[in-house]
Protein backbone atom coordinates (compact mmCIF):
# COMPACT_ATOMS: atom_id res chain seq x y z
CA UNK A 1 0.00 0.00 0.00
CA UNK A 2 1.34 3.44 -0.91
CA UNK A 3 0.89 6.38 1.44
CA UNK A 4 -0.49 9.63 -0.01
CA UNK A 5 1.56 12.67 0.87
CA UNK A 6 0.30 14.75 3.77
CA UNK A 7 -0.86 18.27 2.91
CA UNK A 8 1.40 21.10 3.98
CA UNK A 9 0.45 22.96 7.18
CA UNK A 10 -0.99 25.79 5.09
CA UNK A 11 -3.24 23.32 3.25
CA UNK A 12 -4.39 21.38 6.29
CA UNK A 13 -8.11 21.53 7.01
CA UNK A 14 -7.72 20.38 10.62
CA UNK A 15 -9.04 22.77 13.25
CA UNK A 16 -6.34 21.45 15.62
CA UNK A 17 -2.82 20.41 14.58
CA UNK A 18 -2.99 16.68 13.88
CA UNK A 19 0.66 16.21 14.88
CA UNK A 20 0.23 17.82 18.32
CA UNK A 21 1.05 15.46 21.21
CA UNK A 22 -1.44 17.26 23.46
CA UNK A 23 -4.15 16.63 20.87
CA UNK A 24 -3.24 12.94 20.74
CA UNK A 25 -3.59 12.71 24.51
CA UNK A 26 -6.92 14.55 24.37
CA UNK A 27 -8.28 12.30 21.63
CA UNK A 28 -7.34 9.20 23.62
CA UNK A 29 -9.45 10.45 26.53
CA UNK A 30 -12.25 11.73 24.31
CA UNK A 31 -12.51 8.31 22.69
CA UNK A 32 -13.36 6.82 26.08
CA UNK A 33 -15.87 9.60 26.79
CA UNK A 34 -17.77 8.93 23.57
CA UNK A 35 -17.78 5.16 23.96
CA UNK A 36 -18.93 5.47 27.55
CA UNK A 37 -21.71 7.89 26.59
CA UNK A 38 -23.02 5.46 23.97
CA UNK A 39 -22.45 2.44 26.21
CA UNK A 40 -21.58 0.33 23.16
CA UNK A 41 -19.05 0.29 20.32
CA UNK A 42 -21.82 -0.12 17.73
CA UNK A 43 -25.49 0.90 17.69
CA UNK A 44 -27.59 -1.68 19.53
CA UNK A 45 -29.67 -2.26 16.40
CA UNK A 46 -26.64 -3.00 14.23
CA UNK A 47 -26.19 -6.59 12.99
CA UNK A 48 -22.54 -7.66 13.32
CA UNK A 49 -23.12 -11.30 12.37
CA UNK A 50 -21.59 -10.88 8.88
CA UNK A 51 -19.00 -8.22 9.64
CA UNK A 52 -15.44 -9.50 9.19
CA UNK A 53 -13.57 -6.43 7.85
CA UNK A 54 -13.87 -2.98 9.43
CA UNK A 55 -12.28 0.36 8.53
CA UNK A 56 -12.13 3.32 10.94
CA UNK A 57 -11.61 6.65 9.15
CA UNK A 58 -9.57 9.34 10.92
CA UNK A 59 -8.85 6.88 13.72
CA UNK A 60 -6.56 9.23 15.68
CA UNK A 61 -4.57 7.30 18.30
CA UNK A 62 -6.66 4.21 17.53
CA UNK A 63 -8.75 3.80 20.68
CA UNK A 64 -11.96 2.67 18.96
CA UNK A 65 -10.08 0.32 16.60
CA UNK A 66 -8.24 -1.34 19.47
CA UNK A 67 -11.45 -1.71 21.50
CA UNK A 68 -13.17 -3.42 18.57
CA UNK A 69 -10.19 -5.68 17.89
CA UNK A 70 -10.12 -6.86 21.51
CA UNK A 71 -13.86 -7.48 21.67
CA UNK A 72 -14.06 -9.18 18.26
CA UNK A 73 -10.78 -11.12 17.81
CA UNK A 74 -12.03 -12.87 14.64
CA UNK A 75 -12.65 -9.53 12.90
CA UNK A 76 -9.97 -7.68 10.92
CA UNK A 77 -9.92 -3.98 11.86
CA UNK A 78 -7.99 -1.20 10.13
CA UNK A 79 -7.54 2.44 11.08
CA UNK A 80 -6.35 5.29 8.88
CA UNK A 81 -5.34 8.83 9.81
CA UNK A 82 -3.38 11.69 8.28
CA UNK A 83 -1.16 12.04 11.36
CA UNK A 84 2.10 10.12 11.49
CA UNK A 85 2.22 10.73 15.25
CA UNK A 86 -1.21 9.21 15.82
CA UNK A 87 -0.55 6.19 13.63
CA UNK A 88 2.83 5.42 15.22
CA UNK A 89 1.23 5.59 18.67
CA UNK A 90 -1.62 3.32 17.54
CA UNK A 91 0.85 0.80 16.11
CA UNK A 92 2.78 0.85 19.38
CA UNK A 93 -0.41 0.13 21.32
CA UNK A 94 -1.18 -2.74 18.95
CA UNK A 95 2.18 -4.34 19.76
CA UNK A 96 1.86 -3.72 23.51
CA UNK A 97 -1.59 -5.28 23.59
CA UNK A 98 -0.53 -8.24 21.44
CA UNK A 99 -3.29 -7.81 18.86
CA UNK A 100 -2.82 -9.55 15.51
CA UNK A 101 -6.11 -8.52 13.87
CA UNK A 102 -5.30 -4.80 13.62
CA UNK A 103 -3.57 -2.62 11.03
CA UNK A 104 -2.96 1.13 10.96
CA UNK A 105 -1.90 3.25 7.98
CA UNK A 106 -1.29 6.92 7.26
CA UNK A 107 -3.79 8.16 4.68
CA UNK A 108 -5.36 11.48 3.71
CA UNK A 109 -9.12 10.93 3.37
CA UNK A 110 -9.47 14.14 1.37
CA UNK A 111 -7.83 12.18 -1.44
CA UNK A 112 -9.18 8.96 -3.04
CA UNK A 113 -8.97 6.14 -0.50
CA UNK A 114 -6.20 3.70 -1.32
CA UNK A 115 -8.32 0.54 -1.10
CA UNK A 116 -9.84 -1.71 -3.77
CA UNK A 117 -13.60 -1.76 -4.21
CA UNK A 118 -15.56 -3.96 -1.79
CA UNK A 119 -12.73 -4.08 0.77
CA UNK A 120 -14.81 -3.73 3.96
CA UNK A 121 -18.07 -4.86 5.52
CA UNK A 122 -18.26 -1.74 7.70
CA UNK A 123 -16.77 1.75 7.44
CA UNK A 124 -16.82 3.75 10.67
CA UNK A 125 -15.98 7.40 11.33
CA UNK A 126 -16.32 9.55 14.45
CA UNK A 127 -16.21 13.36 14.56
CA UNK A 128 -14.66 13.89 11.14
CA UNK A 129 -16.37 17.29 10.76
CA UNK A 130 -13.38 18.71 12.65
CA UNK A 131 -11.37 18.59 9.42
CA UNK A 132 -13.81 17.89 6.58
CA UNK A 133 -15.01 20.87 4.51
CA UNK A 134 -18.70 20.72 3.62
CA UNK A 135 -17.88 20.34 -0.08
CA UNK A 136 -15.76 17.23 0.64
CA UNK A 137 -18.51 15.18 2.31
CA UNK A 138 -20.17 13.85 -0.88
CA UNK A 139 -16.89 12.68 -2.39
CA UNK A 140 -15.75 10.96 0.81
CA UNK A 141 -19.09 9.20 1.22
CA UNK A 142 -18.91 8.01 -2.39
CA UNK A 143 -15.44 6.63 -1.67
CA UNK A 144 -16.78 4.88 1.44
CA UNK A 145 -19.57 3.37 -0.67
CA UNK A 146 -17.03 2.17 -3.25
CA UNK A 147 -14.82 0.36 -0.75
CA UNK A 148 -17.78 -1.22 1.09
CA UNK A 149 -19.04 -4.65 0.13
CA UNK A 150 -22.61 -4.83 -1.18
CA UNK A 151 -24.87 -5.19 1.85
CA UNK A 152 -22.21 -3.65 4.07
CA UNK A 153 -22.65 -0.51 6.12
CA UNK A 154 -21.32 2.88 7.09
CA UNK A 155 -21.61 4.23 10.63
CA UNK A 156 -20.97 7.92 11.42
CA UNK A 157 -20.93 9.74 14.75
CA UNK A 158 -20.94 13.55 14.75
CA UNK A 159 -21.58 16.18 17.40
CA UNK A 160 -22.67 19.76 17.86
CA UNK A 161 -21.01 22.20 20.27
CA UNK A 162 -22.20 21.84 23.89
CA UNK A 163 -25.14 23.92 25.13
CA UNK A 164 -24.27 25.60 28.44
CA UNK A 165 -25.32 28.37 30.83
CA UNK A 166 -21.79 29.83 30.78
CA UNK A 167 -21.61 33.18 28.94
CA UNK A 168 -17.92 32.69 28.23
CA UNK A 169 -18.38 29.12 26.95
CA UNK A 170 -21.12 30.35 24.64
CA UNK A 171 -18.83 33.14 23.46
CA UNK A 172 -16.16 30.55 22.64
CA UNK A 173 -18.82 28.61 20.73
CA UNK A 174 -19.68 31.71 18.70
CA UNK A 175 -16.01 32.21 17.81
CA UNK A 176 -15.88 28.61 16.59
CA UNK A 177 -19.02 29.08 14.49
CA UNK A 178 -17.53 32.19 12.88
CA UNK A 179 -14.22 30.46 12.15
CA UNK A 180 -15.69 27.31 10.62
CA UNK A 181 -17.96 29.40 8.43
CA UNK A 182 -14.86 31.11 7.01
CA UNK A 183 -13.11 27.74 6.56
CA UNK A 184 -16.24 26.33 4.88
CA UNK A 185 -16.68 23.56 7.43
CA UNK A 186 -20.15 24.57 8.65
CA UNK A 187 -23.55 23.47 7.40
CA UNK A 188 -25.29 26.09 9.56
CA UNK A 189 -26.71 29.14 7.73
CA UNK A 190 -26.68 31.37 10.81
CA UNK A 191 -23.56 30.73 12.91
CA UNK A 192 -25.70 29.06 15.58
CA UNK A 193 -24.23 25.55 15.42
CA UNK A 194 -21.99 23.32 13.30
CA UNK A 195 -25.01 21.87 11.52
CA UNK A 196 -23.45 18.57 10.45
CA UNK A 197 -25.85 16.36 12.40
CA UNK A 198 -28.85 17.90 10.64
CA UNK A 199 -27.65 16.90 7.15
CA UNK A 200 -26.04 13.48 7.71
CA UNK A 201 -29.17 11.55 6.72
CA UNK A 202 -29.51 13.45 3.45
CA UNK A 203 -25.80 13.08 2.70
CA UNK A 204 -25.94 9.32 3.20
CA UNK A 205 -29.06 8.89 1.08
CA UNK A 206 -27.64 11.10 -1.68
CA UNK A 207 -24.48 8.97 -1.68
CA UNK A 208 -26.57 5.86 -2.34
CA UNK A 209 -27.00 4.32 1.10
CA UNK A 210 -30.35 2.85 2.08
CA UNK A 211 -32.13 1.84 5.31
CA UNK A 212 -30.62 4.86 7.06
CA UNK A 213 -31.17 4.86 10.83
CA UNK A 214 -29.99 7.10 13.62
CA UNK A 215 -29.81 7.49 17.38
CA UNK A 216 -29.00 10.56 19.46
CA UNK A 217 -26.92 10.62 22.64
CA UNK A 218 -26.23 13.33 25.19
CA UNK A 219 -23.54 13.85 27.81
CA UNK A 220 -24.62 15.96 30.78
CA UNK A 221 -21.43 17.44 32.20
CA UNK A 222 -23.00 19.94 34.55
CA UNK A 223 -21.35 20.59 37.92
CA UNK A 224 -21.94 17.66 40.24
CA UNK A 225 -22.41 15.05 37.49
CA UNK A 226 -20.14 12.07 36.91
CA UNK A 227 -19.00 13.48 33.57
CA UNK A 228 -18.33 17.03 34.78
CA UNK A 229 -14.58 16.91 35.39
CA UNK A 230 -13.52 14.67 32.50
CA UNK A 231 -15.68 16.34 29.86
CA UNK A 232 -14.94 19.86 31.11
CA UNK A 233 -11.21 19.10 30.90
CA UNK A 234 -11.70 17.85 27.34
CA UNK A 235 -13.32 21.12 26.27
CA UNK A 236 -10.74 23.19 28.14
CA UNK A 237 -8.03 21.53 26.04
CA UNK A 238 -10.10 21.78 22.84
CA UNK A 239 -10.55 25.53 23.19
CA UNK A 240 -6.88 26.02 24.07
CA UNK A 241 -5.58 24.04 21.10
CA UNK A 242 -8.15 25.63 18.79
CA UNK A 243 -6.99 29.20 19.44
CA UNK A 244 -4.47 29.41 16.55
CA UNK A 245 -7.24 28.33 14.15
CA UNK A 246 -9.71 30.89 15.52
CA UNK A 247 -7.14 33.67 15.15
CA UNK A 248 -6.04 32.49 11.68
CA UNK A 249 -9.66 32.57 10.47
CA UNK A 250 -10.07 36.13 11.78
CA UNK A 251 -12.73 35.18 14.34
CA UNK A 252 -10.87 36.75 17.28
CA UNK A 253 -7.60 38.17 18.55
CA UNK A 254 -5.18 36.59 21.01
CA UNK A 255 -6.08 39.23 23.59
CA UNK A 256 -9.82 38.59 23.28
CA UNK A 257 -9.62 34.81 23.26
CA UNK A 258 -7.29 34.78 26.29
CA UNK A 259 -9.76 36.90 28.25
CA UNK A 260 -12.79 34.82 27.26
CA UNK A 261 -10.94 31.56 27.88
CA UNK A 262 -9.97 32.53 31.44
CA UNK A 263 -13.53 33.57 32.19
CA UNK A 264 -14.79 30.27 30.76
CA UNK A 265 -12.47 28.25 33.03
CA UNK A 266 -13.89 29.97 36.10
CA UNK A 267 -17.50 29.49 34.99
CA UNK A 268 -17.01 25.80 34.13
CA UNK A 269 -15.71 25.13 37.64
CA UNK A 270 -18.53 27.00 39.38
CA UNK A 271 -21.19 25.08 41.32
CA UNK A 272 -24.02 26.30 39.06
CA UNK A 273 -22.41 25.34 35.73
CA UNK A 274 -24.83 23.43 33.47
CA UNK A 275 -23.92 21.82 30.16
CA UNK A 276 -25.13 19.16 27.72
CA UNK A 277 -23.11 17.83 24.80
CA UNK A 278 -25.19 16.21 22.05
CA UNK A 279 -24.03 13.88 19.30
CA UNK A 280 -25.69 11.70 16.70
CA UNK A 281 -24.89 8.19 15.51
CA UNK A 282 -26.24 7.41 12.03
CA UNK A 283 -25.77 4.36 9.84
CA UNK A 284 -26.86 3.12 6.43
CA UNK A 285 -26.47 0.13 4.14
CA UNK A 286 -24.93 -0.22 0.69
CA UNK A 287 -27.52 -1.81 -1.61
CA UNK A 288 -27.13 -5.47 -2.48
CA UNK A 289 -25.95 -6.23 -6.00
CA UNK A 290 -28.76 -7.02 -8.40
Helices and strands as residue ranges (DSSP letters): H 21-38, E 53-57, H 63-71, E 76-81, H 84-97, E 102-106, E 120-126, G 128-130, G 134-136, H 137-147, E 148-159, E 163-164, H 167-182, H 196-207, E 209-220, H 228-241, H 243-248, H 254-268, E 275-286
